[in-house]
Amino acid sequence: MTTIPALAARYGVRPDQIHEVPGGVANRTYTLGDHLFLRIPRSQEFEADLVKEVAIIPVARAAGVRTPAIVDFDDTRALVDAPYLVMERIHATDLVDSPAEHPSLWLELGEQVHRLHDIEAQHLDGVPTDEDSDPRPTVDRLAADGFIDAGTAKWLLAWFDRLATWFDRAAPKVLLHGDLAAQNVMVDQDGRFHALIDWGDAAWGPAGAEFAKLRLEQVARLLPGYRQAGHGELEAAALWFHLSWGLSNLTGPPRQNQRHWTAPPTSRLLGVLRFFASDPPSPWPELGSRSMAASSPSSDCDRRGFCP
């Protein structure tokens, strides 16, 4: 990078202390000495995501979400022919590469996500509102095109109908990280939660969508930290998006050498199969039933199976 000497001078590091970090789809990233981290969009299409992060990170930090602080944002293009962001450098490993996973990790991450979702609705520059699209037309299309048989399509449609009775699809939107995945969860050497990074996909949207990029096994461990577990609303919402996005990606091309587990087109659907074959805790098994009340004779249970 030809601007290294100028950046080094501006941020008080030697040129030989600036090192590129491999990876990153949207940004080229560099360490600036021991304390700073530089992110530069790879192309113009990713510049808006960087501007979005400038708006959202201070709000998330004010809510108690642990994410690196912004040190500088420069959109003058005086040193770099793109807007760039300098952030606090954290010394941690993402969950994909971590050799350890501390027992407290998922409960603490759940609490962090709850802090984020509890942020009051407000205008944040560049942060869009995502809608929950209905997956049932996708099921019909897959059946018509011969990707699934008619019996499976009927079963899937009935499952979506049942899931829709467990949670309110018209509930107020929450502030989503949008890419809650292992590569963006930073942990220390013992596998304890350290920080949540990369806010380029942040949006206002349905809470259940937040959990579609984690494996369902991880979601099941996270939700007790998010709130009192076992009522089924968030479980059903998370499953709704795993199934919906899994079906939407079913006809996609193979994607090799990707770090995120959802890259191959069948991963989410096979992940659902693996999770439900592993004897998951309540209320997950009941989500495939008409309601939790179906297995209980109590007339005091409501239609979703909540029993006093």
C-alpha positions as CSV (number, residue, x, y, z in Angstrom):
1,M,0.0,0.0,0.0
2,T,1.7,3.2,-1.2
3,T,0.1,5.3,1.6
4,I,1.8,3.4,4.4
5,P,4.3,6.1,5.2
6,A,1.6,8.8,5.4
7,L,-0.6,6.6,7.6
8,A,2.3,5.7,9.8
9,A,3.0,9.3,10.4
10,R,-0.6,10.2,11.1
11,Y,-1.1,7.5,13.7
12,G,2.3,7.5,15.3
13,V,3.6,4.1,14.3
14,R,6.6,3.1,12.2
15,P,5.9,1.9,8.6
16,D,7.2,-1.5,9.5
17,Q,4.5,-1.8,12.2
18,I,1.7,-1.8,9.6
19,H,0.8,-5.3,8.5
20,E,-2.0,-6.5,6.3
21,V,-4.3,-9.1,7.9
22,P,-5.4,-11.8,5.4
23,G,-9.1,-12.4,4.8
24,G,-12.1,-10.1,4.9
25,V,-14.7,-10.0,2.1
26,A,-15.6,-6.3,2.4
27,N,-12.5,-4.7,3.7
28,R,-8.7,-4.8,3.5
29,T,-7.5,-4.8,7.1
30,Y,-4.2,-3.8,8.7
31,T,-2.7,-3.7,12.1
32,L,-1.2,-0.3,13.0
33,G,1.2,-1.3,15.8
34,D,-0.1,-2.9,18.9
35,H,-3.1,-0.7,19.6
36,L,-4.8,0.3,16.3
37,F,-6.6,-1.6,13.5
38,L,-7.3,-0.1,10.0
39,R,-10.2,-1.1,7.7
40,I,-10.4,0.1,4.1
41,P,-13.3,-1.0,1.8
42,R,-12.2,-3.2,-1.1
43,S,-14.5,-1.5,-3.5
44,Q,-17.1,1.3,-3.7
45,E,-19.9,-1.1,-3.0
46,F,-18.7,-1.7,0.5
47,E,-18.2,1.9,1.5
48,A,-21.8,2.4,2.7
49,D,-21.3,-0.5,5.2
50,L,-18.3,1.3,6.7
51,V,-20.3,4.5,7.1
52,K,-23.0,2.4,8.7
53,E,-20.6,1.1,11.3
54,V,-19.6,4.6,12.2
55,A,-23.2,5.3,13.1
56,I,-23.9,2.1,14.9
57,I,-20.8,1.3,16.9
58,P,-21.1,4.2,19.4
59,V,-24.8,3.3,20.0
60,A,-24.0,-0.4,20.6
61,R,-21.1,0.5,23.0
62,A,-23.3,2.9,24.9
63,A,-25.8,0.0,25.4
64,G,-23.0,-2.1,26.9
65,V,-22.2,-4.2,23.9
66,R,-18.5,-5.1,23.9
67,T,-17.1,-4.1,20.5
68,P,-13.9,-2.2,19.6
69,A,-14.1,1.6,19.8
70,I,-13.7,3.9,16.8
71,V,-10.5,5.9,17.0
72,D,-10.8,7.8,13.6
73,F,-13.0,7.9,10.5
74,D,-11.6,9.6,7.5
75,D,-13.7,10.1,4.4
76,T,-11.7,13.0,2.9
77,R,-9.7,10.6,0.6
78,A,-6.7,12.7,1.3
79,L,-4.5,9.7,2.3
80,V,-6.5,6.8,0.9
81,D,-8.7,6.7,-2.1
82,A,-11.6,5.5,0.0
83,P,-13.2,6.2,3.4
84,Y,-11.4,4.3,6.1
85,L,-11.9,3.4,9.7
86,V,-9.3,3.2,12.4
87,M,-10.4,1.2,15.4
88,E,-9.1,0.0,18.8
89,R,-7.1,-3.2,18.2
90,I,-8.2,-6.1,20.3
91,H,-5.9,-9.1,21.0
92,A,-8.3,-12.0,20.6
93,T,-9.1,-14.9,18.3
94,D,-12.3,-15.4,16.4
95,L,-14.4,-18.4,17.4
96,V,-13.7,-20.3,14.1
97,D,-10.0,-20.5,15.0
98,S,-10.2,-20.7,18.8
99,P,-8.9,-24.0,20.2
100,A,-11.1,-23.4,23.4
101,E,-14.7,-22.6,24.2
102,H,-15.4,-21.5,27.7
103,P,-18.6,-22.7,29.3
104,S,-19.7,-19.1,30.0
105,L,-19.3,-18.0,26.3
106,W,-22.8,-18.6,25.0
107,L,-24.6,-17.2,28.0
108,E,-22.5,-14.0,27.9
109,L,-23.0,-13.7,24.2
110,G,-26.8,-14.1,24.7
111,E,-26.7,-11.3,27.2
112,Q,-24.8,-9.1,24.8
113,V,-27.3,-9.7,22.0
114,H,-30.1,-8.9,24.4
115,R,-28.5,-5.5,25.1
116,L,-28.3,-4.8,21.4
117,H,-31.9,-5.8,20.8
118,D,-33.1,-3.7,23.7
119,I,-31.8,-0.5,22.1
120,E,-34.6,2.0,21.5
121,A,-35.8,2.4,17.9
122,Q,-34.1,5.4,16.3
123,H,-32.7,6.7,13.0
124,L,-29.1,5.5,12.4
125,D,-27.5,6.7,9.2
126,G,-27.3,3.9,6.7
127,V,-29.0,1.3,8.8
128,P,-31.9,-0.2,6.8
129,T,-35.0,-2.0,7.9
130,D,-35.2,-5.7,6.9
131,E,-38.6,-7.4,6.4
132,D,-39.5,-11.0,7.2
133,S,-40.4,-12.5,3.9
134,D,-42.8,-15.5,3.8
135,P,-40.9,-18.7,3.0
136,R,-44.0,-20.6,1.8
137,P,-43.8,-19.4,-1.8
138,T,-40.3,-20.7,-1.9
139,V,-41.6,-24.1,-0.9
140,D,-44.1,-24.0,-3.7
141,R,-41.4,-23.0,-6.2
142,L,-39.0,-25.8,-5.1
143,A,-41.8,-28.3,-5.5
144,A,-42.9,-27.0,-8.9
145,D,-39.2,-27.1,-10.1
146,G,-38.7,-30.6,-8.9
147,F,-36.2,-29.9,-6.1
148,I,-38.5,-31.4,-3.5
149,D,-41.5,-33.8,-3.8
150,A,-45.1,-32.8,-3.2
151,G,-45.3,-34.7,0.1
152,T,-42.3,-32.9,1.5
153,A,-43.6,-29.6,0.3
154,K,-46.9,-30.2,2.1
155,W,-45.0,-31.2,5.3
156,L,-42.8,-28.1,5.2
157,L,-45.8,-25.8,4.6
158,A,-47.6,-27.3,7.6
159,W,-44.4,-26.9,9.7
160,F,-44.2,-23.2,8.8
161,D,-47.9,-22.8,9.6
162,R,-47.3,-24.3,13.1
163,L,-44.1,-22.2,13.7
164,A,-46.1,-19.1,12.9
165,T,-48.4,-19.7,15.8
166,W,-45.4,-19.6,18.3
167,F,-44.2,-16.1,17.7
168,D,-45.5,-12.7,16.5
169,R,-44.2,-12.0,13.0
170,A,-45.5,-8.4,13.3
171,A,-43.5,-7.7,16.5
172,P,-41.5,-4.5,16.5
173,K,-38.1,-4.6,14.8
174,V,-34.9,-4.8,16.8
175,L,-31.4,-3.6,16.1
176,L,-29.6,-6.6,14.6
177,H,-25.9,-7.2,14.4
178,G,-26.8,-9.0,11.1
179,D,-23.8,-11.2,11.0
180,L,-23.8,-13.0,14.3
181,A,-21.4,-15.8,13.3
182,A,-18.4,-17.6,14.6
183,Q,-16.0,-15.5,12.6
184,N,-17.3,-12.3,14.3
185,V,-17.3,-13.5,17.8
186,M,-13.9,-12.8,19.4
187,V,-12.7,-14.8,22.4
188,D,-9.6,-14.8,24.6
189,Q,-7.1,-17.6,24.9
190,D,-9.5,-19.5,27.3
191,G,-12.4,-19.2,25.0
192,R,-14.2,-16.5,27.0
193,F,-16.2,-13.9,25.2
194,H,-14.2,-10.8,24.4
195,A,-15.9,-8.8,21.7
196,L,-18.4,-8.7,18.8
197,I,-17.0,-7.3,15.6
198,D,-18.0,-6.4,12.0
199,W,-21.2,-4.4,11.9
200,G,-21.5,-4.0,8.2
201,D,-24.7,-6.1,7.9
202,A,-26.5,-4.3,10.8
203,A,-30.2,-3.6,10.3
204,W,-33.5,-3.2,12.0
205,G,-35.3,-6.4,11.6
206,P,-37.1,-9.4,13.3
207,A,-35.2,-10.7,16.3
208,G,-35.2,-14.3,15.1
209,A,-33.1,-13.4,12.0
210,E,-30.2,-12.6,14.3
211,F,-29.7,-16.3,15.1
212,A,-29.8,-17.7,11.5
213,K,-26.0,-17.6,11.1
214,L,-25.2,-19.6,14.2
215,R,-25.7,-23.4,14.4
216,L,-28.9,-24.3,16.2
217,E,-26.8,-26.1,18.8
218,Q,-25.2,-22.7,19.6
219,V,-28.5,-20.9,19.5
220,A,-29.9,-23.3,22.1
221,R,-27.0,-22.5,24.4
222,L,-27.2,-18.7,23.8
223,L,-30.9,-18.1,24.4
224,P,-30.8,-18.8,28.1
225,G,-28.4,-15.8,28.4
226,Y,-30.7,-13.7,26.2
227,R,-33.7,-14.2,28.4
228,Q,-35.5,-16.9,30.5
229,A,-35.4,-19.9,28.2
230,G,-38.1,-22.4,27.4
231,H,-41.1,-20.4,26.2
232,G,-40.5,-21.1,22.6
233,E,-41.0,-17.7,20.8
234,L,-37.3,-17.1,20.0
235,E,-36.7,-20.8,19.4
236,A,-39.5,-20.9,16.8
237,A,-38.4,-17.6,15.2
238,A,-34.8,-18.9,14.9
239,L,-36.0,-22.1,13.4
240,W,-38.2,-20.2,11.0
241,F,-35.2,-18.4,9.6
242,H,-32.9,-21.4,9.5
243,L,-35.5,-23.3,7.4
244,S,-36.5,-20.3,5.3
245,W,-32.9,-19.3,4.4
246,G,-31.9,-22.9,4.0
247,L,-34.6,-23.5,1.5
248,S,-33.8,-20.3,-0.4
249,N,-30.2,-21.4,-0.8
250,L,-31.0,-25.0,-1.7
251,T,-30.5,-24.4,-5.4
252,G,-27.4,-22.3,-5.1
253,P,-24.0,-23.3,-6.5
254,P,-21.3,-25.1,-4.3
255,R,-19.1,-22.6,-2.5
256,Q,-15.7,-23.9,-1.6
257,N,-13.0,-22.8,0.9
258,Q,-15.3,-20.5,2.9
259,R,-14.9,-20.0,6.6
260,H,-18.6,-19.6,7.4
261,W,-20.5,-22.9,7.8
262,T,-23.6,-21.6,5.9
263,A,-21.7,-21.2,2.6
264,P,-22.5,-24.7,1.1
265,P,-26.2,-24.6,-0.1
266,T,-27.4,-27.5,2.0
267,S,-25.6,-26.6,5.2
268,R,-28.6,-24.9,7.1
269,L,-31.0,-27.7,6.2
270,L,-28.6,-30.4,7.2
271,G,-27.8,-28.4,10.4
272,V,-31.5,-28.5,11.3
273,L,-31.5,-32.3,10.8
274,R,-28.4,-32.7,12.9
275,F,-29.8,-30.6,15.7
276,F,-33.1,-32.3,15.9
277,A,-31.4,-35.7,15.7
278,S,-29.3,-34.8,18.8
279,D,-32.2,-34.9,21.3
280,P,-32.3,-31.1,21.9
281,P,-33.8,-29.7,25.1
282,S,-37.4,-28.4,25.5
283,P,-39.0,-26.5,23.9
284,W,-37.2,-27.4,20.6
285,P,-38.8,-30.8,20.1
286,E,-42.3,-29.4,20.7
287,L,-41.9,-26.9,17.8
288,G,-42.7,-29.6,15.3
289,S,-46.0,-30.4,17.2
290,R,-49.1,-28.4,16.9
291,S,-48.4,-27.0,20.3
292,M,-46.8,-27.9,23.6
293,A,-50.3,-28.4,24.9
294,A,-50.8,-31.3,22.4
295,S,-48.7,-33.5,24.7
296,S,-50.4,-32.2,27.9
297,P,-53.9,-33.0,29.1
298,S,-54.1,-29.7,31.1
299,S,-57.0,-27.4,29.9
300,D,-55.1,-24.5,31.5
301,C,-52.5,-24.5,28.8
302,D,-52.9,-21.8,26.1
303,R,-52.7,-22.4,22.4
304,R,-48.9,-22.2,22.4
305,G,-48.5,-24.6,25.3
306,F,-47.8,-22.1,28.1
307,C,-49.0,-23.8,31.2
308,P,-49.2,-22.1,34.6
